[in-house]
Amino acid sequence: MKTTFTRRAAMLAATATFAFGGIAFAEQHTSEQVMEDLHFIIPGGAGGGWDGTARGTGEALTNSGLVGSASYENMSGGGGGTAINYMIENAESLNNTVMVNSTPIVIRSLTGVFPQSFRDLTLVAGTIGDYAAIVVPTDSDIQDMQGLLSAYNEQGDDFAVGGGSVPGGLDHLVAALVMRAAGEDPTMLNYIPYDAGGEAMAGLLSGEIDALSTGLSEAIALAEQGEVRILGITAAERVPAYDSAPTFVEQGIDTEFVNWRGFFAAPGLPEEQVTAMQQAFSQMYETEAWEDVRSRNGWVNIYNEGDDFRTFLEEQEQEIGDLMRELGFL
């Protein structure tokens, strides 16, 4: 059975302390300024997909001149629930603030990790898609997915795959989908959860786990540093950002999957402020600054705002819920 998620599918992030990022100022002004400043709340720590998305987006917005300055606040905890609570409880003082999130806001609501859902926030826009990847350390004997499956069958429960999400979360879900497509029982996978993507990658490099399920953009960064080998990616075809990474499909594992990431604001945000945020994000796609960031990370351009974003999320909620029940995660 072919497992395929296109624009209706899913994503991840990092550590458990508050970290306050510096302010990035525009290097060049090629667009008319839409907002003076924009503050990004990141529900995980440094090194994860949420962190990279927020900082990359802020870089493009400021370098293009659409936003005067961008600042960043890492706020880990509660599987993303801490940041959501913060947005809700401090809504009146967050007029220039957006929170980055992705499919985990759907998954963790379904599983009861936190009681809120996307319906409790102001939906600004979905902005990018990011493929998923399975990686191993570069010094691993495993060279490809066939090698991983052989090691998995030899070692059984001793073979561990980690991820920066809770059991039944996005990274676990992706790994389970890949194993199912490879003919294995996805419920038997020994999945080791970490609080965030950065911690999961540290676990891989220290030998705590044998392989890691992660976002492609994170995988590319470490592969270029020579730290990991990408065994497979969930794109239909190889991506130009790192064309040496094989797809699962070309290795006979029929799995395609693209994760969305987007931005949410506090509930009750004035309509004119929501419109300004959406204008900044939508105009960003036409800038060279954004193309630099997008191509560097291997992201896919998507854009849906407001009611379209809500419809997208509601459909994904149903689709992901059905799949999680099928795999025994709900």
N, C-alpha and C positions, 0 to 999 in steps of 0.2 A: 504493500500500500504506500502510495506517495504521500508524504507529509509535507504540505506546502502552506506557508504563511506568506502572503504578499503584504499589501498595505493594511491588512486587518490583523496584524500580529504584534510583536513585543520587545523588555530591556533591564540595566543594573547599576552598582556603585560601591563605597569606601570606608574609613575608620571611626572611632567612637569618642572624639573630643571636638570641641568647638575650635575652629581655626579661622582666622579672619584674613582673607586675601587682601592684597593691596589694590589700589585703584589704578586701572589701566586707562591711559589717555590716548586720544587719537593721534596716530603718527601722520596721517594725511586726511584731508577733508575733501572727499570727492562727491559727497551727497549733502543735501540740505538736512540740517539737524531736525529731528522729530521730537527727541526728548533730551533734557539736560543731563539726566543721570538715570541709571537703572541698577538696582541692587538685586543680586542673584542669591537665593537660598538654595543650598545644595544638600540633599538629605543624607549624604555620605561624606566620607573623607577624601583625601587626595588620592589620585591615581585610578579612580573608577570612571565608569561611563558617564554618570551624572556630572561629575567634576569636569571631565574633559568637554562635555557638551556645553555646560554653562560658561566655562572660561573661553572656549573656542568661539561661542556665539558673541560673548562680550567683546572679544578681540575684533571680530568682524564688524560689529556695530560701531565700535569706537574708531577703528582704523578707517572705516568708510565715512565717518562723520555723521552717521544717523543718530548716534547717541554721544553726548558730550563726554561722559565718564561712566565706567562700570566698576562695581565693587562686588566682592564675593564673600559668602559666609557659609562655611561647612558646618552642618548641624546633623550629626549622626544620631542614631538611636531608634529603637522601636521598629526596626524594619522600614524606616521612613516615616513612622508615625509621629516622632518628635517634631519634625519639620512641619508636618501637616497641622498638628496641634498649635504650633507657633503661629502659623498663618491665620488660623481661625481665631485664636485668642487675642491676637494683636492686630486684628483686621483694620481698625481705625487709623493706625499709624503706618500702614504699609502701602501707601499709594504708589510708590515707585519701585515696588518689589515684585519679583516673580520667583516662583519655585520651579526648578526643573524636575521632571519625573518621566515615567515611562510605564511599560506594561506592569511592573510590580505594584503600581497603585491599584490596578485592577486585580491582580493575583492576590495580593495581601488583604484586600478587602473581602474577596471571595472566601479566603481561608480563615478570616477572623483575626489576623495578626493585629490589625487595628480596626476600630469600629467605623471610621469614616470611609468615604469613597470620594471619587472625583466630583460627585454631585454636591459636596459640601464646600467646593472652591469655585472661583470664577475661572472658567475655561478660556484661556487666551488663544493658544494655537499649538497644533502638532507641527514640528518643523523638520525633523530628519528621520531617516531610517538607518539602522546599523545592523549588519549581519552578525551572526554568532560564529564562534570558532572553538575547536578543541585543540589544545596545545600541550606540549611536553617540554621539559628542559632540553637545551641543545645537547647536553651530554647523555641524554637518555638513549638506550638501545633501540627504542621504538622510532621507526623512520616514517611510517605511514599508518593509515587506519587498519590495514590488514595486520600490521604488527601490533597495534593496540588491541585488536580483537583477539589475536593469538595470546598476548600476555594476559588479557582478561580471562580467557578460558582456562589458562594454565594456573593462574593465581586465585581465581574465585573471589571470595570475600576480601582477600588481602589486597586486591587491586582497588585502589581508591581514586575516584574522580571528585575533585573539589569545585567549588564555585562561590561567588560572593553573594549568595542569597540563601534563604532558609530552605529546608527540605520542602519540596513542592513549589519552590520559587522558580524564577525564570531560568537561572543557570541549570538547576536540576531538571527543569522541564525540557530544555534544549538537549541536555545529555541523554535524557530518557527517550526523546524522539529519535535521536541518532541511533541509539542502541536498538530500539524497536525496528527501525528501518533496516538495521543490519541483521535482523533475525533473532535478536536476543530478547529476553524477558526484561522490560524496562523497570519493573518493580523490584528486581533482584540487584540492581546497581548499588554498589556501596558508595553513596554520595556523602561527602564531608562538607558541611556548610561553614562559611566564614562570614563575619559581619559585613565585609565589604570586599570590593574587587582588589584593592591594594593588598589587603591581608591574605586573600586567596592566592594571589600571585606570589607573595612571600612564602606561603605554605608550599607552593609548587617548587620554588627554587631551593627551599631548605630540605626537600625530600619527604615532607609530611604526606604528600599525595603524589600519585603517579601521573595524573593528567588533570587539566583544568578546562572547564567550560567557561567561556568569557566572551565579551564583545570583540568584534574584529578590530575596532580602532585601538583598544588596549593591547590586543595581540600584536598588531603591526608595530606599535611603538617598541615593544620588548623584543620582537623578532629583529628589528633594525638595529637594536643594541646587541644582538647576538646572544640573548638570554634564553629565548624559547624557539622551538620549531613548531610551525603551524601545520597540523596534520590534516585539517579539513575545515572548510568554511561553508556556511549555509546559503551561499549565493547560487544562482542557477549557472553562472559562468564566472570565471576568474575575474577579480576586480583589478583595475589598472593601478590602484594605490599600492598593491603588493601582489603582482601577478605570478609570483613563484608559489603562492599558497594554493593548493589544489582544492577543488570543491568536493563535497561528499558525493555528489551525483556522479562525477567522473570516476569515483572509486567504487561505484556500484551500490552506494547507499543513498537511496532516493529521498533526500531531505532538503527542503528549501525553507528558509525562515528569515524574515526581516523584522527587526525590532524598531519600534517608533520611540522617539523622545520628543517631548514638548514642554510647554510652559503653562503654569497655573498662577493665578493671582488670588489675593485674599477675597473672601466672600464680601459682597456688597460694594465692590470697587466701582467708583463713578464711571458711567458709560464713556465719557470723553477720555478717561485715562486708559480704559480697555482699548478703545479705538486707536489711541496713540501707540500703545504697545504693539497692536496688530499691524499698524502701518509700518513701524520700525522693522518688525520681523519680515513682513512681506517684501518690503523694498530691499532688504538685505540680500535677497537672492540675486539681484541684478548687479552686485558689486564684485569687483576683483578681490577685495578683502575676504569676502565669504568664500569665493571659489578657492582661494589659497587654503583656507581652513578646511573646507569640505573635502578637497582632493587629498590633502595631507592625512586626513583621518579615514578616508574611504567611505564616507557617509553617502547616503542616497537622499536626494532632495525630495521632500514631501511637504505639503502645506495644506492644512485645513484649520479653520478658525471657527469660533463661536458655535452655532448650531450644528454645522458640519462636523466639527470636532466632537461634539456631544454624541451625535449619531454614530460616528466611528467608534467611540469608546463603548457605547451601549452594545453595538454589534460585536465588538471584541470581547466584552464581558460574557456574552452568551457563548461565543465560540470557544474562548479559553476555558470557561466553566465546563462545557461539554467534554473538551479534551482532557481536562484534569480528572473528571469523573471516570472517563474511560481508562486512564492510566492509574486510577486508584489514589489520586492525591486529594480528592474531596470525598 
